[in-house]
Amino acid sequence: MPLSFKLLKLTTNIYQVVTEIIKNIESAFLALRGNEDDFPIGKNYINTYEDLKLKFDTQVHPEIKTKILEIEEDGYYNDHGVDHIKMVILRATWLLNALEITFDKNSDGYYISPFELFILLMAIQLHDAGHLIASREEHAAKGKELLAKFDSGKVLSAAERKHIGDIAKAHGGKKDPIGKLPIEENLSHQKIRPQLLASILRLADELAEDKTRASNFLLDIGKIKETSIIFHLYSASLESIVLSGGELKLDFYIHDEVLLKKYSIKDKDDKYLIDEIYDRTFKTFTESLYCSRFLPEKARINCVKVSIHILKSDDDDELKNISYELKETGYPYVSNKNIYDLCESLKDDQSNIDGEYIKNFIENNLNHESI
């Protein structure tokens, strides 16, 4: 269902209601130029966003990418540059698309104020910036500190920087960071909903993970740090992400040769790529459940469906397909469960279809007809 909103345009002093199709919330925000009365009085927030975005694109995001390359030895680092920001914006568009958002309080749909959209877009720009001054574990908490230094000209008010920083900070952490935010807050004489905006950002960031985020060329030439290979392989194998009707569909395509070995991970046991996919899709499921607490029903993800297509390396024929669904069953408590508890399809009699199982399967079928 296409995302639409009501845009008020001034023509010879008469407001007309125009319906437009939105493919990107950033483009939709910029299209509000000329409707500054919808924002807090006294500031052109569209110009402000464009000016700050330009600084982020030229001074912050490229530096984050450079910084990530410097600390790649720790592992688990992929693209955090401009392209990642664009992907998070697109995924946020998906979530808002499900709500059929509107910028007109009097029209059908879920109302999002232009000012709230400004706050969300600024938080998206900021959310990974803490990597410049902090470790991976601490980067979410450091974004606010960096924004205060970055906005040296005080283009934003202290209150605006605080709430943008708090929403960006909530994209990480397991101690209920979104729940600690207020449901509503008054800012610059307008109402914003920090929990809603933070849940959209956090879930959009979780879904901004596919083949475009992997360093595919460096993978091909073997120039990625050993402890980072498995994480780039995960991204490279994620071919498609589709969100529809409360269901998230993930399709992975993987050549059999990369499933035959375990990969090193810093300070952890070596791991098969299949097991990493299980763990990451389980994390996506739990993140979806968590963020859905703060989202309207239409935007909630209740089920994650995964298909893993294992292809023969010599001719791309499908050797095996592993499919499973992650959804709540019974009493809603998953923290003491693993993916095998939730997905019977990942069991073969008494054996789990894990990385070791798949390795043995491939080795036993190297000269077997494709299925």
C-alpha positions in Angstrom: 0.0 0.0 0.0 1.6 3.3 -1.0 2.4 5.9 1.6 0.4 9.1 1.2 -0.1 12.3 3.0 -2.0 15.6 2.7 0.3 18.5 1.8 -1.1 22.0 2.2 0.2 24.4 -0.5 -0.5 28.2 -0.6 -1.8 29.4 -4.0 -3.0 33.0 -4.2 -3.7 32.9 -0.4 -6.0 29.8 -0.7 -4.8 26.5 0.8 -5.3 23.5 -1.4 -5.1 19.9 -0.3 -2.8 17.8 -2.5 -2.3 14.1 -2.2 1.1 12.8 -3.0 2.8 9.4 -3.0 5.8 9.2 -0.7 8.6 6.9 -1.4 11.1 8.5 1.0 10.3 10.4 4.2 13.3 12.6 3.8 12.1 13.7 0.3 8.6 14.2 1.7 10.0 16.4 4.5 12.0 18.5 2.0 8.9 18.9 -0.1 7.2 20.8 2.8 9.3 23.9 1.9 6.9 26.8 1.8 4.8 25.4 4.6 6.9 26.7 7.5 3.8 27.6 9.4 3.5 23.9 10.2 6.8 24.1 12.2 7.5 26.0 15.4 7.6 29.7 14.8 10.9 31.5 14.2 13.0 28.9 12.5 13.1 27.4 9.0 13.6 23.7 9.9 13.9 22.6 6.4 16.9 24.8 5.8 18.2 23.7 9.2 18.0 20.1 8.3 19.6 20.6 4.9 22.5 22.5 6.4 23.1 20.0 9.2 22.7 17.0 6.8 25.3 18.5 4.5 27.7 18.7 7.5 26.9 15.1 8.5 27.4 13.9 4.9 30.7 15.6 4.4 32.2 15.8 7.9 30.7 13.1 10.1 29.6 10.0 8.1 32.8 9.7 6.0 34.9 10.0 9.2 32.8 7.2 10.8 33.6 5.0 7.9 37.3 5.8 8.3 37.1 5.2 12.0 35.3 1.8 11.5 38.1 0.7 9.2 40.7 1.6 11.9 39.0 -0.5 14.5 37.9 -3.3 12.2 40.2 -5.7 14.1 37.6 -5.9 16.8 35.2 -7.5 14.3 31.5 -7.0 13.6 31.8 -3.8 11.7 30.2 -3.1 8.3 29.1 0.0 6.6 28.1 2.9 8.9 28.5 5.7 6.3 26.1 7.8 4.1 24.6 4.7 2.4 23.6 3.2 5.8 21.9 6.4 6.7 20.0 6.3 3.4 18.9 2.7 4.1 17.7 3.5 7.6 15.6 6.4 6.2 14.1 4.0 3.6 13.3 1.4 6.3 11.7 4.1 8.5 9.6 4.9 5.4 8.4 1.3 5.3 7.3 1.5 8.9 5.5 4.8 8.4 4.1 3.5 5.2 2.2 0.8 7.2 0.6 3.6 9.2 -0.5 5.6 6.1 0.9 8.7 7.8 -0.5 12.2 7.1 0.8 15.7 7.8 -2.7 17.0 7.9 -4.5 16.6 11.3 -7.9 16.7 9.6 -7.3 13.9 7.1 -7.5 10.1 7.3 -4.3 8.4 8.4 -1.9 8.5 11.3 -0.8 12.1 12.0 2.9 12.8 12.2 3.8 16.5 12.5 6.5 17.9 10.2 8.4 18.9 13.4 8.3 15.2 14.6 9.6 14.2 11.2 12.5 16.7 11.6 13.4 15.2 15.0 13.3 11.7 13.6 15.5 12.5 10.6 18.0 14.3 12.8 18.1 11.3 15.1 18.8 9.0 12.2 21.6 11.2 11.0 23.1 11.2 14.5 22.5 7.6 15.7 25.9 6.1 14.7 28.0 9.3 15.1 29.2 8.3 18.5 31.6 5.8 16.9 33.9 8.8 16.3 34.5 9.3 20.0 33.6 5.9 21.6 33.7 2.2 21.3 31.0 0.1 19.6 29.5 -0.7 23.0 29.4 3.0 24.0 28.7 4.7 20.7 24.9 5.0 21.2 25.3 6.9 24.4 28.0 9.3 23.0 25.9 10.7 20.1 24.4 13.4 22.3 27.8 14.6 23.4 29.0 14.7 19.8 25.9 16.7 18.7 26.5 19.3 21.4 30.1 19.8 20.0 29.0 19.6 16.4 26.2 22.2 16.7 28.7 24.8 17.9 26.7 27.6 16.2 23.7 26.7 18.4 21.4 26.2 15.4 19.3 23.8 17.5 18.1 24.7 20.9 19.5 22.8 23.9 16.1 21.1 24.3 16.1 20.0 20.7 19.6 18.6 21.0 18.6 16.8 24.1 15.6 15.0 22.6 17.3 14.3 19.3 20.2 12.8 21.3 18.0 10.8 23.6 16.0 9.3 20.6 19.3 8.4 18.8 20.7 6.9 22.0 17.8 4.5 22.3 18.7 2.7 19.1 21.1 0.5 21.2 21.1 -1.2 24.5 19.1 -3.9 26.3 18.0 -2.1 29.4 14.7 -0.8 27.9 16.1 2.5 26.6 12.9 3.3 24.7 10.7 2.6 27.7 12.8 5.2 29.7 11.8 7.9 27.3 8.6 9.9 27.8 5.5 9.0 25.7 4.9 12.6 24.9 6.9 15.8 25.5 6.4 19.5 24.7 9.2 20.9 22.6 9.3 24.3 21.0 5.5 24.7 21.7 4.7 21.5 19.9 4.0 17.9 21.0 6.5 15.2 20.1 6.4 11.5 20.9 9.9 10.3 21.8 9.0 6.6 22.3 7.3 6.4 18.9 10.2 8.1 17.1 12.8 6.1 18.9 11.0 2.8 18.1 10.8 3.7 14.4 14.5 4.5 14.4 15.6 1.4 16.3 13.6 -1.0 14.2 14.6 0.8 10.9 18.2 0.4 12.0 17.7 -3.3 12.7 16.2 -3.8 9.2 18.9 -1.8 7.4 20.9 -4.9 6.9 21.3 -6.6 3.5 23.9 -7.2 0.8 24.4 -3.5 0.2 26.0 -3.1 3.7 28.7 -5.7 3.2 32.1 -5.0 1.9 31.6 -7.4 -1.0 34.8 -6.5 -3.0 37.0 -6.8 0.1 35.3 -10.2 0.7 36.2 -11.3 -2.8 39.8 -10.3 -2.5 40.3 -11.6 1.0 41.1 -8.2 2.6 38.7 -8.2 5.5 40.0 -8.9 9.0 39.4 -12.6 9.9 37.3 -11.8 12.9 34.9 -9.7 10.7 34.4 -12.0 7.8 31.3 -13.8 9.2 29.5 -10.5 9.7 30.1 -9.3 6.2 29.1 -12.7 4.9 25.8 -12.4 6.8 25.1 -9.1 5.1 26.2 -10.3 1.7 23.9 -13.3 1.8 20.8 -11.3 2.8 19.3 -10.9 -0.7 15.9 -9.5 0.1 13.9 -8.0 3.0 10.1 -7.5 2.6 7.7 -6.1 5.1 4.0 -6.6 4.6 1.0 -7.0 6.9 2.9 -7.4 10.1 5.2 -10.0 8.6 8.9 -9.6 7.9 10.3 -11.9 5.1 14.1 -12.4 4.9 15.6 -14.4 2.0 19.2 -15.5 2.1 21.2 -17.0 -0.8 24.5 -18.7 0.1 27.0 -20.8 -1.8 27.7 -24.1 -0.1 31.5 -23.5 0.0 31.2 -20.8 2.7 29.2 -23.1 4.9 31.9 -25.7 5.3 34.0 -23.9 7.8 33.8 -22.0 11.1 34.8 -18.3 11.3 36.7 -16.5 14.0 34.9 -14.0 16.2 36.8 -11.8 18.7 36.5 -13.2 22.3 34.0 -15.9 21.2 34.0 -19.4 19.9 34.4 -20.0 16.2 31.0 -20.2 14.4 29.4 -21.4 11.2 27.6 -18.9 9.1 24.3 -20.8 9.4 24.4 -20.4 13.2 25.1 -16.7 12.8 22.1 -16.4 10.6 20.0 -18.2 13.2 21.2 -15.9 15.9 20.8 -12.7 13.9 17.3 -13.5 12.7 16.4 -14.4 16.3 17.7 -11.0 17.3 15.6 -9.3 14.6 12.6 -11.1 16.0 13.2 -10.0 19.6 14.0 -6.4 18.4 10.7 -6.4 16.5 8.8 -7.6 19.6 10.5 -4.9 21.7 9.9 -2.0 19.3 6.4 -3.1 18.7 5.5 -2.2 22.2 5.8 1.4 21.3 4.3 1.3 17.8 0.7 1.5 16.7 -0.7 -1.9 15.7 -0.5 -1.3 12.0 3.3 -0.9 12.1 4.0 -3.9 14.4 6.0 -6.9 13.2 4.6 -10.0 14.7 6.3 -12.7 12.6 9.7 -13.1 11.0 9.8 -15.6 8.1 13.2 -16.8 6.9 14.3 -18.7 3.8 17.9 -19.8 3.4 18.7 -20.9 -0.1 21.9 -23.0 -0.2 23.3 -22.9 -3.7 26.0 -25.1 -5.4 29.1 -23.0 -6.0 29.7 -24.4 -9.5 26.3 -23.7 -11.1 24.1 -21.8 -8.6 21.6 -24.7 -8.5 19.7 -24.9 -5.2 21.1 -27.7 -3.0 18.8 -27.2 0.0 16.3 -24.7 1.3 15.9 -24.0 5.0 12.7 -22.2 6.0 11.4 -21.2 9.4 9.1 -18.8 11.1 9.7 -16.9 14.3 6.6 -15.8 16.1 5.2 -15.8 19.6 3.4 -18.9 20.7 1.8 -19.7 24.1 2.8 -17.5 27.0 4.7 -14.4 25.6 8.1 -15.0 27.0 11.1 -15.7 24.8 14.1 -14.7 26.7 14.7 -18.3 28.0 14.2 -19.9 24.6 16.4 -20.4 21.6 15.6 -20.6 17.9 15.2 -24.4 18.0 12.6 -24.1 20.7 10.5 -21.8 18.5 11.0 -23.5 15.1 10.3 -27.2 14.8 11.3 -26.9 11.1 14.9 -26.5 12.3 14.9 -30.1 13.7 15.6 -33.4 12.0 14.4 -36.1 14.4 16.5 -35.3 17.5 19.1 -33.3 15.7 19.2 -29.5 15.3 19.8 -28.3 11.7 22.8 -26.2 12.8 26.0 -25.3 11.1 27.6 -28.7 11.8 24.6 -30.5 10.4 24.6 -28.4 7.2 28.4 -28.9 6.8 27.9 -32.6 6.9 24.9 -32.4 4.6 26.9 -30.5 2.0 29.9 -32.8 2.2 27.7 -35.8 1.7 26.0 -34.3 -1.3 28.9 -32.8 -3.2 28.4 -35.2 -6.0 24.6 -35.5 -5.6 21.9 -34.2 -7.9 20.5 -30.8 -6.9 17.0 -30.7 -5.3 
